[in-house]
Amino acid sequence: MSDGTQPDWITSVDREILGVLNMNLTLTPSIIAENIDRSRSSVSRRLNTLTAGGLVEKVDRGKYRITETGVDVLVDEKILDIPDPESEDR
């Protein structure tokens, strides 16, 4: 996804989920929901979509983590404020 194209199905809830999972954590839908103040059922639905889209992977029964593609989407959408070393003044 680092080619500048983002999936057009990404929602604000998806961005929040990816942001929480990007803390190098493996979490359950309940823990994610608690951290982003959303219902567990809505988080579970979006995790299924994110998994199908390759942005999240299920690593154990009911536990999820972000994929490299998911991190790329966060960076591409400027959700993560990672400085571009090419644009720094020297």
Beta strands, then each sheet from edge to edge (+ up, - down):
strand 1: 56-60
strand 2: 63-66
sheet 1: 1+ 2-
end
